[in-house]
Amino acid sequence: MAVTHPTSLDPRTPLAERRLFAALRDQLPADWVVLHGRRVVLPAEPQRDGRDGRRRPIEGEADFAVIDPRRGLLVLEAKGGQEIGRDGDGWYSRDVHGGRHAIRDPGAQAQKVLHALKDYLRRRHGFPLHPDDARFGFGVALPDFAVAGDLGPDLPRACVLAADDLADLPGALARLFDGNGIPKAGLDARFPAFAVAALAGPFHLVRPLAARIAAQEERLLALTEEQVRAFELLADQRRVVVRGVAGSGKTLVAMAAARRLAAAGERTLMLCFNVPLGEHLAAAADGFTVRTFHALCLELAARAGLGERIPAQPTQAFYEDEAPRLLAAALARLPDERWDAVVVDEAQDFRAAWWEPTRALLRDDAAGRLLCFLDPAQDVYGGAPAATDGFVQARLDYNCRNTARIAGWAGRHVDVPAKLVPGTPDGDAVAVDALVGEDEAAMVDAVAAQLRRLLRDEGLAPDRVVVLSAHGRGKSAVWRAGHGRDGLPGAGVRLRALDDPDATAVRFSSVHRFKGLEADAVVLCELAADAGRLGAVLRYIGGTRAKHWLAVCAYEGGA
């Protein structure tokens, strides 16, 4: 039984072709190949010999292409029906009702397709035959009709496969090969596989990530708007803690709340912890003030004449302990520096001692609004305002930033199952690259490979990608390898700091510094085999920064 492409025919295929297909399949040896319905198109190209214009495109369809592994390839044009013939007006067929229909010359059709197919194969890289090797022929298959002799000088019986040939197709095809002058043996053994790969080889096309992101983004934005509308129910509350999972739209809801309060005439301040997040929020602020907590502490301390208490090189201990005390002292000297509403984003990063001076920022403690947005799973400092402080508790439970696969991967590290609104896009699977040992060079190579895929293969612009490391720039091997002029070896792109405006480079940050921010694609790297709470939170925070695509490059056991 011969190999066929396809393995079975569409039921709409003409009956004559279906009968011939079955006969070829069942009678020919197993090393023969039968191809059905192979279309060939050769695009238009410049005329030869310098003539103007372009040669017209060549196209055609071979009803059958039959490959004998010892001789070569035959193209067969099949015609069936009630009656077929040729008269002074050309070729025709008649249907069962006697109606006449003009048809094209089947021999000319077969020859045209044969020449196009032969040209197509010869142009492909690796064509295994010499150009003069006569291994191609044509024929006309008339499986419904008995044919006694030649059908004219243009269609000799030697090039016709008729109804009486169906009982012995191997012998009939041997006659067609002979009629085309094709040698009985000696075909290059590589030819059958080459021809099948060229004419019937499989292919698959995957939409680039840049296009997939565009389709997913519309749905994710719609879900975020649902969260904003839900928060409108809390418009009359004075003290609110909004607890939400990563990606639940907390920052967007916080911004919407601040914008609404400012539009209502209330002097509104928005606070956060991270400097990059503060810069991002300030760029989108409309009618309200955005500061990081520590920037506000130092700004008001300087205005209150307390600048001498600010060290030239502040330490972490200063920021955690002395800065909030300076804020309280500054407010005592600046009684008019108050706000009607304070909105705190990423409030889980605030220390417990910072809340008293934060509340002191309100013009009227009883009437003023304090709205806090936080993710309990990211609370590593234990500083979120307690439920006993008179705050109304609200929740944003649905992840609407990340695709389902990213949310699922990140959530399992902190035992927070992803809660997704129906219709959330699945997205791509998280690409996990677990390296053996603590090999920094292998880590650099792994990150470079992911960036190469994103920028070259998937079509993303560099400014839509961020590399997030478990380390800051001072300890990161990836940063050391990639921030120079020549960029990351093997990736063809430079890494840049978050405040570097070069849009041709890829942003690099530690996971902690990127909290509250997001990117279309994230390469999360330099993760150690750390099963502790901090390691799990690092994976959760870093993973949920990726909206549409996430790659994880971890040392063995760290993924």
N, C-alpha and C positions, 0 to 999 in steps of 0.2 A: 504494500500500500504506500503510495507516494505521500510526501509531506506537502500540505496545502496551506496557502495563505490567502484568505482566512481559512479557519478550520471548517466553517460552514457558511453557506450563502444566505443572504437576505431572502426571505420568502417572496419578495417582489421581483427578484431576478427573473428574467425571461425563462420560460420552461426549457427551451433548447439549451441555454447555457447551463441550467441546473443539471440536465441529463448528461451533458458532456463533462461537467465538473465531476459528477459522481463516477463516470466511467474512467476518466483519467486517474482519479484518486484510487480507485479499486484495482485497476489493471497494471499501473506502472510500478516498477520496483521501488523499494523503500528509500533508495538513495537519489531518486528523482524528486524534483520540486515543481509544483504547479502553483502559479500565482494568478489570481483572478482580479480583474478590474484595476489594473495598475495605470494610473494617470501619470503622464509625463509632460512637464512644461519647461521649455527652454526660453528664458526671458529674451526680449529684443536686445540686439547688440549692434555696434557700428557695422556698416557695410564693409565688405572686403574691397581691396584694391583702391582705397581712398575715396570711394564714391560717397556723395552726400546722403544724409538720412541714416536711419537705422533699419536693420533687417527686422522684419516682423517677428513677434514671438511664435515659437513652434509649440503646439500642444496636441495631445491626443490621448487616447485611452486604449490600452491593450486588453481585449476581453480575456485573453489567456497569454501568459508567458510560461513556457515549459522548458525546464532545464534538465538536460541529460548530462550527468557528471563526466561523461567520456567525450561528448561531442560539442555541446554548446547550448544555445538558447534559440527557441522558436517563438515568434509572436503569431498568435492565431486570432483572426477576426471571425466571430461567430455570427451566423445569420440563420434564423429559423422562421417558422410560420406555415401558412397554408400553401403559398406559392411564391417563388422568387424567379426573376428572370431579367433579361436585358433585350431591348429592342432599339429602334432608331432614336428614341427619346432618352435612352440611358437605362440604368438599373431601376428595378421596381419590385414591389411585393404586393400581394393581394391578401386581404383578410378573409375571414370565413363568410362574409357577406358579399364578397366579390369586389369590394372597393380597392382601387389601385392607389398605391402610395409610392412616390419617388424616394429612392434610397441612394446613398453614396456607394460608389464602387468599392466593394469589400476588399479586393486585392490592393487597390490604391490606399485604402485606409490602413491595412496591415503594414504595407511598405512604409508609409509615412511615420507610423508609430514606431516601427522598427528602427528607422534612421534616427528619430528623436531619442529613443531609448539607448541606442548604441552611442550617440554623442554624449548623452548624459553620463553613462557609465565611464566612457573614456576620459571625461573631464574630472572625474573624482580621483582624489589622491589614493594611490596604491593600486590603480588598475593593473591587473596582473598579466594582460595579454599584449602582444606586439600589435601595433595598429593594423598591420596587414594580415593578421591571423583571422581567417574566415571562419568565425564561430557563431555567426548570427544569421538567422533565416526567418522567412515568413510563410504563412499559409492561411487559407480560408477554410473555416470549419462550417459545414452544412449538415448538421447531424439529423435533420428532418428529411433530407432528400437523397435519393440515389443518383449518382453521377457516373455516367458510362465513359466519358472521354473528356478531352480538353474543352474548356468553356471559352475558347477563343485564344488568340495569341498572347493575351495579357494574363490569362489564368489557366495554365496547363493543369492537367489532372494530377501531375506530380506535386502540385502545390495545393491540392484540395483534400480535405479530410471529410468524407461523406458518411451517410448513414450505414452503408455496407462496410465501412472501416471500423465501426464501433466494436465489432466482435473481436478484433485484434488490434488494439490501439498501439502496443509496442511496435508491431510490424508496420502499421500505417505511419507512425511518426518517424520510423527509420527511413521510410520512403520519402517523407518530407525533408528530412535532413539531407538525404542523397540529392533530392531535387534542387536543393539550395547550394549544392557543392560543398557541404561541410564534411571534413574528414571523419572517419569512423572512430578514431581514438586520438590520444595525445593531448587532450585539453589540459591546461594548467590546473592542477588540483585545487588551487586557491580560488578559482573563478566562481564555482557555485556559491560558496559562502559569501564572497565579495558581492555577487549580484543580489543575493537575498538580502544582505544587510543594507545595500543601497536602495533597493526597490521596496522592501517590506520591513526594514528595520524599525523597531519601536522607538518612540521618543516621548518625552513628557516635558511640559512647560510649566514652570512654577512662577507665579506672579511675584515680582520682586517685593522685598519687605517694604520699600517706600510706598508702593501701591497698596499693599495690605494694610499698612498703617492708616492711610487716608480713609479706607473703608471702615476700619475699626474706630477711628477717632470720632466720627459723627455719633456713633452709638454711645461711647463713653461720655461725651459732652452732654448728651441728653440725660443720662443717668445723674450727672452732677447737678443739673438744673432741678431734678426731682428732689435732691437733698436740700437745695436752697429753699425751695418752696415749703418743704417740711419745717424748716427752721422758722418760717414766718409765724408759726403757731406760738413761738416763745417771745413774740415782740413785746409783750407787756411785762416780762420778768426783769427784775433788777439784779439778781445774782444767778448766774447760770453756769454750770459745768457741762460741757458737751463732750462726752466720751465717744470716740469713734476709732474703728480699726484703720490701719494704714490704707490710704487710697479711698477713704469714704467721703472725701470732699471737705474735710474740716477747714482747710485753709481757704478754700473758695467760699464756704459758708461764712467764715470769720470775716473775710473781706466784704462780702455782701452785707453783713450786719454792720460793719464799721461805716460802709458807704451809706447805708440807710440812716444810721444815727446822725452822721454828719449832715446829710440832706435835710434832716428834721431840725437842724439848728443847734445840735449838741456838739460841744467841743470834744472831739474824739481822738484818743491815742491808741495806737496798736503797738503792742510789745511782742517781741520774740527773743529767742536766745542766740541763734546762729547769725553771724554777720552776713553770709551769702543769702540766707533767707530774708533777712531784713532789707538788703539791697533789692532783692526781687520784689518784695511787697511794696517798698517805697516807690519803685518805678511804676507801679500800677495804682498807687493811692490816689484817691479823688476826694479832696475836701477834708482829709484827716491826716494826722501825723503818724509816721512809722519810725520806731527806734528799736534797737536791741536794748535789753535791760541794762547792760553795762554801759553802752554808749550814752543812755539817758542819765545814768548815775554820774558819769564823768562830766557830761555837759552841764547838768544843773549844779554840780559841785563847783565847777569853774565859775559859773555865773554867780554863785553865792559867795564867792571869795574864799573858797576852800581848796584852791588849786595846789597849795603847798602840801596838802595831805595826799596828793596823787603822785606816786613814785614814777620816775622816768621809765623804768622797766617793770610794770606791774606783774606780780606773780599770780599763779592760780589761787593761792590762799588770799591774796588781796581781792581778787574778783569775787571769790565766794563769800568772804566774811566782811572785809572793810568797805567794799563798794556799796553794799546795801545800807551800811551805817552812814556813809557819806550822803547817800540819797536822802535818808531821813533828816540828817542835819541840814542839808540844803533846803529841803521843803520847809523846815522851821524858819529859815531866813527868807524864803520866797513865798509868802502866804498867797499871792495871786497866781502862782504857777500851778494851776489845778485843771482838771478835765472833768467834763460831765460824764464821760463814758470811757472805760478802759477795756480794750479787747486784747486778750493774751492768746497767741497761737503757740503750739508746741509747749503747752503749759507744764507737761510732765518733766521738762528740763529745768524748771525753776526749783530752787532749793526752798525748804520750808521757811527759812529765815527771810526770804525775799518777799513774802506775801504781805507782811505788815507795811513796809514802805510802799508796796504796790497799791494797797488800798488807800494809803495816805495821798496818793495822786488824785483821788476823787475830790471834787469841790464840795460835795455833800455826801457824806458816807451813807446816809440813809436813803437819799434819793438817787444817788449816782448809780451807774450801771457798771458791773464788772462781769464780763463774759469770758470764760476760759475754755479753750479747746485743747484736748489732749488725747493721747493714745495710751491706755494703761500698759499695753504690751511693750511700749518703748520707755517706760518709767524705770530707769536704772538708778535714780537718785532719791526716790521716795519723797519728792517735793511737791506733788500735785495737791491742790487745795482739798481738804477733807470734806466729806459729805456733811459733817456736823457743823460746818461753818455757815450754815444757812443758805447754801446754794441749791437751786432747783437742778435736778439731774435730768439730762437729756442724752439720747443715744443716736449715733449714726452707725448702723450695723452693717450696711451694705457697701462692699468695695466697688467703687465705680471709677477707679483710676486704672487698674491693672486688668489685663486679660485674665481669663479664668485660670489658665495654666500657671501664670506668674503668681497670682494670688494664692493658689493652692500650694505651690512650692514654698513660698515665704511663710504662709500661715502655719504649716506643720512644724516649723522650728520653735514656735512659741505656743504651740497647742491652741491656736486660734483658727478653727476651720473657716475657710473662705465662705462668706455669705454673699451670694451674687444674685443680682436682679435677673430674672429671665430675660434672655436676649443679650447678655454679656458675651462678647466674642470669645471663643476659645483661645485664639491666638496660637503662636508657635510654641512647641515644646521648649522647656528650659534646656539650654545646651550646657551640660555639665562636663567639665574636663578635670578629672581627678589625677593629679600628678603623683608620681612615686617619690617619696622622700622630700627633703626641704631644698630642692634644686632651684635656685633663683633664676638661672639661665633658662631652665625649662619653663618657668613661670613667665618670663619675658616672651619667650617664643609662643607660648599658648595665647597670651593676650594679643600679640601681633597677629596671630592667625585669625582670631575672632575679629579684629579690626579690619583685616584684609577682606574677610568675608562681607562684613557690613558695608564697607565703603566701595569695594570693587564689584562684588557679586550682587549685593542687594540694593545698591544704588542710593544709599543714604548719604546725605551731606554730613561733613564732620561735626557741624554744630548741633546735630540731632543725637549725638552719641556722647556718653560720658563713661570714663573709666573710674570706678570706685574701688578703693583699696582699703583693706583692714588697717593699713598704716598711713600715717601722714607722709608728706613729701620727704621729710628728713630720714625716714626709715624704709622707704619704698624702693625696691630694686627696679620696679617697673617705671617709676618716675625718673630715676637716675638714668635709665637706658633711653627714655623717650623724650625728655624735655629739651634736649640739645637741638642745634640747628638741623641736623640730619634726621632727627625723629627716631621713632622706634624701629629698630632693625627688622626688616621683613614686612613692615606694615606700610611704609611709604608715607607716614604721617607723623607730625610732631604732637606731643602732649603739651597742654597749656594749663596754667592755673586758672581758677574760676574768674579771676579779675583781669585776665589777659583777653583783649578784645579780638584776637586773631581768629576769624571764623573758619580759616582753612585748617586749623589744628583741632584736635579732640580734647575736650575738657578732662582734667584729672582732679580728683578730690578724695579725701578720706571719707568713709561712710558717715562719720559723725558730723563732719563739716557740711555735708550735703543734706542733712536732715531737713525735711519740710519741702525739699525741691524734687523735681522729677525730670525725666528725659524719655524720649521715645525709645531709645535702646541703651542698655547698661551692660558693661562688662565688669562684673564683680570679681575682684581678684585678691590674691595673697591671703586667702583665708587659711588659717591654721586648723589642725585637728583639735578643736576646742569644743567640748560638749557642754561647757558650763553656761550659766545664764547669760553672761556678757557675749559669748560667742554666738549663742542662739539669737539674741537680740540684734547683733550685728548683721546676721544673715537676713533676719526679718526686715530690718530697716533698709539695708542695701538692696535687697530683692524688690521691695515694693517701691523703690524709686523708678523702676522700669515700667513704663506704661504698656509697651507693645512687645518688647523683645528683651530677653535676659540670657546672658551667658555667665556661667560661674566657673572660674579657674581657681581651684583649691588644691592645697597640698593634701596628700593622701589622708583620707578620713575627715577632711574639712568641708566636704560638700553636703 
